[in-house]
C-alpha cells in the first residue's frame, strides 16, 4: 500500500517511518513538501504520490502556547485535517488522523470510550475536537486514533525532561492529580499498522495500559533511569507530589483522561503493552 504521511518530521512520524516502511511504501512530507493548509499543494502532491491512504501526523501540539496562538492552532488542528479529508473524499481513499485524550474532561468513574461525550477545554483541546468534526463532515472514510501523553525519540518528551532534571536537582515537584496513560510512539506506530491492516474505520483509542498520574510517571522514569545507570546512584533526588492548583499552567488539563482500549483489542486481537514495560523499552533504546 502507498501511504502519504504528513508531518513526517515529528516525533510520532519518526516511529511511523521506522515501523510502517517495513510493510508499506511511504511518501513522506512535512511542511516543506506539502503544507496541509494549502489545498492546491495537497492535490499536487497526491497527484504525484497517488496514495492509497493518507496518514496525518501534523498538528499544533504546544498546549500552553495555543492559548495565545488560537488562530494558527485552529488552522493546523482543524483546517488542515479538513483539507486532507476533502482530498481523500474526492479520491475515494481513507484518511487516518491522530487525535487526543484532551477532547475529554473525564470524571474518573471509568476509562473514556470512543463514543463518550466530549468536553474539550482550552484552545488545543477545542481545536483538536474541531478537527475530528471536520473529518466527519467531509464524508470521507476515516480512522481517527485518540492517544495520550506521547513520548519517544525525536522530540521533547516528559521522561527525558524528568531524567534531565533529576540529574541536576535534589528536589522535583510533579502534579499528582491529573490521571492519564503514557504512550510510547513505537507502540502507537505498531497500533496504527494493526488498525490499518484490519481496515478499521471510525474512532479508536490507543495508549499503553495503566492509568497513572504525572507524579507516578516521573517516579517511574527516574527509578528506571537509576536502574539503567543513566543517573549516578550517589546523586539522590526527591520527587514531591503537588496539586494542579500549586502548579498552574496557561491551558487547562483533563483531571482524568484514561482511554478505554477494549475496541482496539477487539478489532486487532492485540493487547497494548503496559506503561512501565514500554517505558523500560524506551529508556533502554537510548
N, C-alpha and C positions, 0 to 999 in steps of 0.2 A: 504494500500500500504506500502511496505517496502522501506524506503528511507535511503540510505547510505550517511551520512553527513561527509564531510572532513572539516578540520579547525574548529572543533567543540568547541574549547576553545576561539574563537574570539568574538568580540563584537556583530557582526551580528548573529553569530551562537547561542549566548545566547538567543536572541529573537526568532530565528527559533526553537530552542529546546522547548521553552515555548509554542509557538503557534501551530506548526505542530504536536507536540506529542499528541495533543488532538484528532487528526483525523487520524494520520498515525503512523506506527511503525517505530521508528527511530533507526538506528545503527550508533552511534556517534564515530567518530575517529578524532584524531589530529595526530601530527607528531609521537607521541609515539606509536600509534596503527597502523597508515598507513601513510607512507611517500609518498606523491604523486610524488616524484621524483624517486621512486623505482617501476618499472613495475611489478616485481615479487611479491612484497609486496601487490600491488593493487589487483593483480589476487588472491592471497591467501586470502585476506580479503573478496573479492567478492565471492569467493567460500564458505566461511563461512556464510556471511550475506545473500547471494542470493537476492540482492536488485532488486526492480522493477524500480528504478531510482536512480541516483547519484546526489547529490546537493553539488556543490563545493563552500565552503566558505573560502577556503585557498587562501592567496595571500600575496605578498610583498606590503605593503601599506605605507611604510615610504618614502614619495615622495622626500624629500630632500636627505636623506641618499642614496637613489637609485642612485643618480648621482655619488657616489663614490663606489657603490657596484653593478655595472651593471650586472656582470656575474650571481650573485645569484638572483637578481631581475628577470632576464630573465628566469632563471631556474624555479622559483616559479610561475611567471606570464604567461609563455609561454610553457615551457617544461612540467610542472606539469599538466595543463589543457589538453595538447596533450595526455599525458599518460592516463588520465581519459577518454578522448574522444575515444581513440583507444580501451580501455577496454569495453566501452559502445557499440561501434560498433560491437565488437566480440560477445557480449552477447545479442545484439538486444534490448538494453534498452536506454532511453534518458538520456542526461546529462543536468543539469541546472547549469549555472555558472554565477557569478556576475562580471560585468564589470563597467566601469566608464565614467563619463562625460568628463574626461581628454582626451579621444580619439578625441574630437572636439576642435577646436580653433575658436569658432563662431564669426561672425562679428556683432552680436547684432541685426540683422534685423528680426530674427524670432527664436522661440524655436526650438532646433535641433530635427529633425525627425530621425527615425531609419535608413532610407536609405540616409540621407545626407552624403556628402563626409567627411571622417575622415581626421584629420590633427594633429596627436599627436606630441607633442613637449616635450622633456625631457625623461629620461630613464623610469620612471614609466609609463608615457603615452604610449610610444612606445612599451614597453613590454606587457602592457595590450592589446593593439591592436594586437600584435603578437599572444597572447593567443586566442583572438577571431578567428583569421585566422586559427590557428592550429585546433581549434574545427571544423570550417567549413571544413577544408581539410580532416579531419578524415572520413567524410561521415556518422557520427552518427546522430541520431535525437538529436536536441539540442534546448535549450531555453537559450538565453543569455540576462540577465536583466542588463541594464546600470542604475546606480544610481549616487548620488552625495551627498557630504557634510554630511556623515553619523554621527549620534550621538546616544547614548543610554547607557544603563547600561553595565558595564563590560569592559570598555575600556576608554582610554584617548579621550576626545572629546572637541569641541570648546565651547559649552555653559558652561560646568563645568570649563574650563580654564578661561573664561571671568569672571564668577562669583567669582572664587577664587581670581583673580587679582583685581577685583572691591572691594573686602573686604580689600585688602592690600594696595591699592594705591589710590591716588586722581586724577590721570590722566592716561587714556589709549589711545593709538593710534592704530587705526584699518583701514585696507585697504578699500577704498570706490570705487575702480574702477575695481573690479572683481565681476561679477554678476553670480549667480547660484541659486540653490534651495536646502535648507536643507532637510534632510530625517531622520525621527525618525526610528530607527531599528525595533520597533514594527510594524510600518506601512508597512515597506518593507517586513517583515516576513508575514504579512497578505496578501500583494500583491503577494508574491511568492506562498502562498497557493492558492489564487484565480486563478493565471495563471496555476498552476499545475492541479487544479481541472477542468479547461476547456480544458486541453490538448494543451495549447499554444506552438507553435514552432517558431523558428527564433529569431529575435531581438525585445525586448520590452524595453521601458523606464519607470522608476518609480522613482518619488521623491514626496515630499509634494508639494502642489501647491504654486506658487508665486516665481517670480524672484527678488532676493534682493542681496545686497552687503554684504560682511563680516561685514562692519560697521553697517548695518541695523540689521544683525543677533546678533551682540554684544549688540546693544542697546535694542533689544527685550528681550534678555536673562536677561540683568541687570534689565530692567523695571519689568519683571515678577518676578524676584528674590526679588526685593523690595516689590512687592505686596504680595508675599507669606511669607514675613518676613525672608527670607534667608540672607538678608543684613540689617544691622541696619540702620533705616531711618535717624539717626543722622549723619551717615557717608555719605558724598557726594563725588561722583566720576564724573569726566568729561570725556566723550568719544570724542576724536578728530579724524575726518576722515583724512586719508593720502593717497597718491598715491602709487602704486606699486613701482615706482622709489624711493620713500622715504623709502620704507621698502623692500629692496632687499632680495631675497631668492635664494638658490642654483639652485632650479628647477623652470622652467617657469610654470606659472599658466594660464589657459584659462581666457581671459578677459571677455568672455561671454559664458556660457555653460548651459543655461536654457534648459531643455529637454522637448520636446513635449510629453504630456501624453494621447493624443487622442486615440492612438492604444490600450493602456492598458484599457481605459474606454470602448471602443467599444467591446473589447474581453470579458471583465468580467462583464460589466454593473455596475462597481463600480467607484466612483469618489474619487480620492486621497484627503485626508484631507489637509486643508490649513496649511501653515507652522507655523503660530503663534498659532493656536489651538493645533497643535501637540506638539509644544514646551511647552505650558502650561501643557499638559498631562504628558510630561516627567518630568518637574520640580515638579509637584505635586506628582509623583510617588517616588520622593526622600525623 
